Amino acid sequence: MMEVKKLTAIITTGNEEHNIRGVLESVSFADEIMVVDSYSKDRTVEIAKEYTNFIIQREFDSYSSQKNWAIPQASHEWILLVDADERITPKLKKEILEVLKSQDINHYSGFWIHRMNHFMGQKIHYSGWRNDRVIRLFRRDYCRYNDKSVHEEIITEGKVGILKEKMSHNTYVTLDNYFHKISKYASLQAKEYDEKTGRLTPYHFILKPLWGFFKHYILQSGFRDGVPGLVIGYIQGYTVFMRYVKLWLLRKNRM
């Protein structure tokens, strides 16, 4: 009989009191739950203590380094890493448990999981999010995140499988909250882009943001998602614009 692999769920948090209970309940089937908190100022840690005693804190510097710092501290070989705004659905939970007891699991270092994205209370079918997938179930000693400031990705030399079921992802709380997140992303990306971007020109401030909107709203059929698709297209362009504004400020020592 095949031994069922034990699982550590890792949740990274930072002022996520509105999300933390939901995500912890969705991973309650894990053998161990680790919350990695960046010194939240709200009730995140207080709520997390209702579900686990494994709560560690570290000052945030980037998403990738925060996760890479946490991964080696997991007690079990297999890790399920979930962001606070994501949920493991019952169907995905069942599939993960089946994978953990499968005889084939030792042939893999990780698994892709597709995401069902919701924005402004609506499921998004297009807008560049249609085929969104991430490696979130993986082996502790075989995988690490790359050094990108945002939109970090797992690096592994092993075989990566694909799960059939999807996780739920709702990145939207309020529009103000979302723009705050965009500003944070732009600040992190500015530092990353400083090394690979030459002199800033109208191309960076005008053409690239317009292309970001056109790509998501027209080429990737964001218009088919209605008003949320229009907002996503605008935000994609605005994100590019703010990235270079923050880079300009960084170079002027004003950020």
Secondary structure by P-SEA (a helix, b strand, c coil): cccbbbbbbbbbbccccccaaaaaaaaccccbbbbbbcccccaaaaaaaacccbbbbbbcccaaaaaaaccccccccbbbbbcccccccaaaaaaaaaaaaccccccccbbbbbbbcccccccccccccccccccccccccccccccccccbbbbbccbbbbbcbbbbbbccccaaaaaaaaaaaaaaaaaaacccccccccccccaaaaaaaaaaccccccccccaaaaaaaaaaaaaaaaaaaaaaaaaaccc
